[in-house]
């Protein structure tokens, strides 16, 4: 093939321009906008917890346990509510009796009497599975019994789970536990059976104060996606690099 | 090569073959990588549908209102409107087919979930009307005096 110097220069220039063009047009779009502009059909479930609104009634925990057939009186739960009481001497008292299933009726925190005048701040924090983008629990499963669905929810295959417990150890948030009846690993799955048919998760539906919300991060019109994109949200244990998809509004630094 | 060297080799090859054949029959056909990453998407595809088929228990108050429209209307205009019917009456999935009457939770503890006074500044709890459960009529159920559907009214009994 013959190629004059002039031809070579022309072709290289054309190649460089055509290669740079798509990059330049896409440069002002974030991944979410780019996905939206081409019409991303895939959902990406995300959760929003507003700790300012939570009153610690525990109706979410009760609904979750019944909806997902988690033994009601066993000391395990897929979601739970923690109470934080920070006193003037700088101490933080934390408890979650029965995971907050019956609410917080006792003013004693963890059995300890606390003088109301000594309280600086006190609040409730609901917790559940973060459905991480990089789920460490999935990485460690030796048999492929836990996995991430294409819409971002981490599920456990009860048929396939051998009950080794690696995933329970690997989760930095402690959301996994051993199911006392099925003898397999168990965790919150955002009520996958409900959200995949257009219903809300049981805890979201039960919450009277709108402290819990679920939405699709890939849909720019979704109210939850909007809050995550435009407001100051936080995730738990960001430093682990797990990329949690449960976002918190009004989270305190005392929350671990 | 000598026979005593080859014989264990055949045994080893035979064992591998047995494992491969057994694996072929024991691993379900839909088990594999379903996504872009082996690390996160190595699973049995059929399990996703199994989870989707998990039975729903809480139906939501729109469903309750289809038959109990009078109660729903009363409830919707009251301060307790945000509380789901099923939060007190229990999940409605088998009602009315097998469970004729849902067992309502009218205990003090149910009300005190929100209305037990807790001195928690910076928490929404302080914004709710509250009592000390141990001081305020400790032996009576709240619903003896307060109407849970219309908390601003007295109970009808």
Boltz contact constraints between the chains, C-beta under 6 A:
constraints:
  - contact:
      token1: [A, 53]
      token2: [B, 124]
      max_distance: 6.0
  - contact:
      token1: [A, 55]
      token2: [B, 114]
      max_distance: 6.0
  - contact:
      token1: [A, 55]
      token2: [B, 124]
      max_distance: 6.0
  - contact:
      token1: [A, 55]
      token2: [B, 125]
      max_distance: 6.0
  - contact:
      token1: [A, 57]
      token2: [B, 113]
      max_distance: 6.0
  - contact:
      token1: [A, 57]
      token2: [B, 114]
      max_distance: 6.0
  - contact:
      token1: [A, 58]
      token2: [B, 113]
      max_distance: 6.0
  - contact:
      token1: [A, 59]
      token2: [B, 87]
      max_distance: 6.0
  - contact:
      token1: [A, 63]
      token2: [B, 58]
      max_distance: 6.0
  - contact:
      token1: [A, 66]
      token2: [B, 57]
      max_distance: 6.0
  - contact:
      token1: [A, 66]
      token2: [B, 91]
      max_distance: 6.0
  - contact:
      token1: [A, 67]
      token2: [B, 57]
      max_distance: 6.0
  - contact:
      token1: [A, 67]
      token2: [B, 58]
      max_distance: 6.0
  - contact:
      token1: [A, 103]
      token2: [B, 113]
      max_distance: 6.0
  - contact:
      token1: [A, 105]
      token2: [B, 112]
      max_distance: 6.0
  - contact:
      token1: [A, 105]
      token2: [B, 116]
      max_distance: 6.0
  - contact:
      token1: [A, 107]
      token2: [B, 118]
      max_distance: 6.0
  - contact:
      token1: [A, 116]
      token2: [B, 119]
      max_distance: 6.0
  - contact:
      token1: [A, 121]
      token2: [B, 122]
      max_distance: 6.0
  - contact:
      token1: [A, 122]
      token2: [B, 120]
      max_distance: 6.0
  - contact:
      token1: [A, 122]
      token2: [B, 123]
      max_distance: 6.0
  - contact:
      token1: [A, 123]
      token2: [B, 122]
      max_distance: 6.0
  - contact:
      token1: [A, 123]
      token2: [B, 123]
      max_distance: 6.0
  - contact:
      token1: [A, 138]
      token2: [B, 40]
      max_distance: 6.0
  - contact:
      token1: [A, 139]
      token2: [B, 39]
      max_distance: 6.0
  - contact:
      token1: [A, 144]
      token2: [B, 42]
      max_distance: 6.0
  - contact:
      token1: [A, 144]
      token2: [B, 43]
      max_distance: 6.0
  - contact:
      token1: [A, 147]
      token2: [B, 41]
      max_distance: 6.0
  - contact:
      token1: [A, 147]
      token2: [B, 43]
      max_distance: 6.0
  - contact:
      token1: [A, 148]
      token2: [B, 40]
      max_distance: 6.0
  - contact:
      token1: [A, 149]
      token2: [B, 48]
      max_distance: 6.0
  - contact:
      token1: [A, 155]
      token2: [B, 51]
      max_distance: 6.0
  - contact:
      token1: [A, 157]
      token2: [B, 44]
      max_distance: 6.0
  - contact:
      token1: [A, 157]
      token2: [B, 47]
      max_distance: 6.0
  - contact:
      token1: [A, 160]
      token2: [B, 44]
      max_distance: 6.0
  - contact:
      token1: [A, 192]
      token2: [B, 51]
      max_distance: 6.0
  - contact:
      token1: [A, 193]
      token2: [B, 52]
      max_distance: 6.0
  - contact:
      token1: [A, 193]
      token2: [B, 54]
      max_distance: 6.0
  - contact:
      token1: [A, 194]
      token2: [B, 56]
      max_distance: 6.0
  - contact:
      token1: [A, 196]
      token2: [B, 52]
      max_distance: 6.0
  - contact:
      token1: [A, 202]
      token2: [B, 58]
      max_distance: 6.0
  - contact:
      token1: [A, 205]
      token2: [B, 60]
      max_distance: 6.0
  - contact:
      token1: [A, 206]
      token2: [B, 84]
      max_distance: 6.0
  - contact:
      token1: [A, 206]
      token2: [B, 87]
      max_distance: 6.0
  - contact:
      token1: [A, 208]
      token2: [B, 82]
      max_distance: 6.0
  - contact:
      token1: [A, 208]
      token2: [B, 83]
      max_distance: 6.0
